[in-house]
Amino acid sequence: MARMWRIAAGLLVAGATLSREPAWAESPPAAAVVDPMDSFHELRLECLVLADPAIGETRLSLRKTGDTLEVRGTCESVAARRAALAVLAREHKGALRDLTSIAVIPFQPRKPMQSAALQKMAARRVKEIAPSQAAAIQVESAEPGMLEVSGLALSMEDKVEISRALKKLAGVVAVRNDLRVSPMMREGRMVTLVTADGRRAIDGSMASSRPARPEAAASPAVAKPVANQPIQPVVASDRNDIIERKADAPKPRDAQPPAVETARIVVAEAVSRPRQPNGPSQLW
């Protein structure tokens, strides 16, 4: 009996030894390092796609590898896929790899909800998904089915998550997200968070990509005169109102601007009239 127990114990020890991994076994491959700028670019493009009402119920997944952007997901129709790819081609400077598919069962078209009811429902949804940031986020609806979001977000991931949640609401056709990701100080330097957990961040502040307004495009230096170049006098409609501009050239001390001298003459003619001598009284 004792011999049987010894044989069984030997088999157990041998099996445990064989089951162990050898010392030269390869370690599992390390996870690929993701560039935070690529993640930021993916999230920014997804926000732009969700702002297009032509995509409908299309749900895309974007992955940027080098200069190539892989597009995956299910599109509700060929027209919706064409619209989504047009947005991505316009905003992405590299190549596009289309791996999307068309839904076999067509999606039911959404009926746009009226602006007032849609705005209240969207504001309530923002408080549910981002209670700590809801005070800094404003949701407006100028047209039925269209939402415009503005304010501040803590990270780019939070910004896109708000667009995703609002797009799922009944009666929402498109979500234009103009939230600005506010930078913060971390370890003595200014960074912009890409993910909500802070593992991916970009140094500095990422400026908004919204186009400049027409009035802001004009520079205040447009009307600035060129140095040492005389400016032609401008003649007004009134003969007494003479305006003359000259370049900044050295003038003698006794010289006076013609405009000042003309003004003095006009005032003299209008106010300082010579008094007539007193003649004989008409009463006598």
PyMOL commands that set and color helices and strands:
alter all, ss='L'
color gray80, all
select helices_A, chain A and resi 2-19+36-50+53-55+78-91+115-129+134-136+156-167+214-217+258-270
alter helices_A, ss='H'
color red, helices_A
select strands_A, chain A and resi 59-65+68-75+95-102+137-140+146-153+174-181+184-186+189-193+201-203+234-235+242-243
alter strands_A, ss='S'
color yellow, strands_A
deselect
rebuild
show_as cartoon
